[in-house]
Amino acid sequence: MALIITDECINCDVCEPECPNGAISQGEEIYLINPGLCTECVGHYNEPQCVEVCPVDCIKTDPGHIETKEQLKAKYQSLISGN
Protein backbone atom coordinates (compact mmCIF):
# COMPACT_ATOMS: atom_id res chain seq x y z
CA MET A 1 0.00 0.00 0.00
CA ALA A 2 1.00 3.57 -0.44
CA LEU A 3 0.74 5.80 2.58
CA ILE A 4 -1.61 8.72 3.21
CA ILE A 5 -1.36 11.74 5.49
CA THR A 6 -4.52 12.36 7.52
CA ASP A 7 -6.13 15.61 8.63
CA GLU A 8 -4.23 15.41 11.91
CA CYS A 9 -1.15 16.72 10.04
CA ILE A 10 0.28 19.81 11.76
CA ASN A 11 2.49 20.84 8.80
CA CYS A 12 5.66 20.43 10.84
CA ASP A 13 7.75 19.84 7.69
CA VAL A 14 9.71 16.85 9.03
CA CYS A 15 8.32 14.18 6.69
CA GLU A 16 9.00 15.75 3.30
CA PRO A 17 12.82 15.69 3.40
CA GLU A 18 12.83 12.12 4.75
CA CYS A 19 11.12 10.62 1.69
CA PRO A 20 13.76 9.01 -0.56
CA ASN A 21 11.36 8.98 -3.53
CA GLY A 22 10.17 12.60 -3.32
CA ALA A 23 6.60 11.39 -2.86
CA ILE A 24 5.67 13.95 -0.17
CA SER A 25 4.75 17.53 -1.02
CA GLN A 26 2.96 20.46 0.60
CA GLY A 27 -0.72 20.53 -0.29
CA GLU A 28 -3.19 23.37 0.22
CA GLU A 29 -3.86 22.48 3.85
CA ILE A 30 -1.66 19.50 4.74
CA TYR A 31 1.18 17.51 3.26
CA LEU A 32 0.26 14.98 0.58
CA ILE A 33 1.78 11.68 -0.55
CA ASN A 34 1.83 10.80 -4.24
CA PRO A 35 0.83 7.11 -4.34
CA GLY A 36 2.63 6.70 -7.67
CA LEU A 37 5.94 7.50 -5.98
CA CYS A 38 5.38 6.02 -2.51
CA THR A 39 7.02 2.64 -1.96
CA GLU A 40 6.73 2.77 1.85
CA CYS A 41 10.53 3.06 1.63
CA VAL A 42 10.80 -0.49 0.25
CA GLY A 43 14.19 -0.66 -1.43
CA HIS A 44 15.59 2.11 0.76
CA TYR A 45 14.76 1.33 4.41
CA ASN A 46 13.05 -1.34 6.52
CA GLU A 47 10.39 1.11 7.75
CA PRO A 48 8.71 4.13 6.13
CA GLN A 49 10.84 7.07 7.19
CA CYS A 50 7.96 9.56 7.22
CA VAL A 51 6.10 7.39 9.74
CA GLU A 52 9.24 7.16 11.86
CA VAL A 53 9.64 10.95 12.15
CA CYS A 54 5.99 12.07 12.31
CA PRO A 55 5.37 13.60 15.75
CA VAL A 56 1.57 13.25 15.58
CA ASP A 57 1.19 9.77 14.03
CA CYS A 58 -0.87 11.07 11.10
CA ILE A 59 0.62 8.88 8.35
CA LYS A 60 -1.35 5.70 7.74
CA THR A 61 -1.64 3.04 5.05
CA ASP A 62 -3.89 4.16 2.21
CA PRO A 63 -6.72 1.65 1.68
CA GLY A 64 -7.28 3.19 -1.75
CA HIS A 65 -3.84 2.05 -2.94
CA ILE A 66 -3.32 -1.52 -1.81
CA GLU A 67 0.01 -3.00 -2.91
CA THR A 68 1.99 -6.03 -1.82
CA LYS A 69 5.64 -5.82 -0.80
CA GLU A 70 6.49 -7.34 -4.18
CA GLN A 71 4.52 -4.64 -6.00
CA LEU A 72 6.21 -1.95 -3.90
CA LYS A 73 9.62 -3.43 -4.74
CA ALA A 74 8.72 -3.45 -8.45
CA LYS A 75 7.64 0.21 -8.19
CA TYR A 76 10.96 1.02 -6.48
CA GLN A 77 12.87 -0.75 -9.29
CA SER A 78 10.88 1.20 -11.88
CA LEU A 79 11.54 4.50 -10.12
CA ILE A 80 15.30 3.97 -9.87
CA SER A 81 15.56 2.83 -13.48
CA GLY A 82 13.61 5.84 -14.71
CA ASN A 83 10.74 3.90 -16.26
C-alpha positions as CSV (number, residue, x, y, z in Angstrom):
1,M,0.0,0.0,0.0
2,A,1.0,3.6,-0.4
3,L,0.7,5.8,2.6
4,I,-1.6,8.7,3.2
5,I,-1.4,11.7,5.5
6,T,-4.5,12.4,7.5
7,D,-6.1,15.6,8.6
8,E,-4.2,15.4,11.9
9,C,-1.1,16.7,10.0
10,I,0.3,19.8,11.8
11,N,2.5,20.8,8.8
12,C,5.7,20.4,10.8
13,D,7.7,19.8,7.7
14,V,9.7,16.9,9.0
15,C,8.3,14.2,6.7
16,E,9.0,15.8,3.3
17,P,12.8,15.7,3.4
18,E,12.8,12.1,4.8
19,C,11.1,10.6,1.7
20,P,13.8,9.0,-0.6
21,N,11.4,9.0,-3.5
22,G,10.2,12.6,-3.3
23,A,6.6,11.4,-2.9
24,I,5.7,13.9,-0.2
25,S,4.8,17.5,-1.0
26,Q,3.0,20.5,0.6
27,G,-0.7,20.5,-0.3
28,E,-3.2,23.4,0.2
29,E,-3.9,22.5,3.8
30,I,-1.7,19.5,4.7
31,Y,1.2,17.5,3.3
32,L,0.3,15.0,0.6
33,I,1.8,11.7,-0.6
34,N,1.8,10.8,-4.2
35,P,0.8,7.1,-4.3
36,G,2.6,6.7,-7.7
37,L,5.9,7.5,-6.0
38,C,5.4,6.0,-2.5
39,T,7.0,2.6,-2.0
40,E,6.7,2.8,1.8
41,C,10.5,3.1,1.6
42,V,10.8,-0.5,0.2
43,G,14.2,-0.7,-1.4
44,H,15.6,2.1,0.8
45,Y,14.8,1.3,4.4
46,N,13.1,-1.3,6.5
47,E,10.4,1.1,7.8
48,P,8.7,4.1,6.1
49,Q,10.8,7.1,7.2
50,C,8.0,9.6,7.2
51,V,6.1,7.4,9.7
52,E,9.2,7.2,11.9
53,V,9.6,11.0,12.2
54,C,6.0,12.1,12.3
55,P,5.4,13.6,15.7
56,V,1.6,13.3,15.6
57,D,1.2,9.8,14.0
58,C,-0.9,11.1,11.1
59,I,0.6,8.9,8.4
60,K,-1.4,5.7,7.7
61,T,-1.6,3.0,5.0
62,D,-3.9,4.2,2.2
63,P,-6.7,1.7,1.7
64,G,-7.3,3.2,-1.8
65,H,-3.8,2.0,-2.9
66,I,-3.3,-1.5,-1.8
67,E,0.0,-3.0,-2.9
68,T,2.0,-6.0,-1.8
69,K,5.6,-5.8,-0.8
70,E,6.5,-7.3,-4.2
71,Q,4.5,-4.6,-6.0
72,L,6.2,-1.9,-3.9
73,K,9.6,-3.4,-4.7
74,A,8.7,-3.5,-8.5
75,K,7.6,0.2,-8.2
76,Y,11.0,1.0,-6.5
77,Q,12.9,-0.7,-9.3
78,S,10.9,1.2,-11.9
79,L,11.5,4.5,-10.1
80,I,15.3,4.0,-9.9
81,S,15.6,2.8,-13.5
82,G,13.6,5.8,-14.7
83,N,10.7,3.9,-16.3
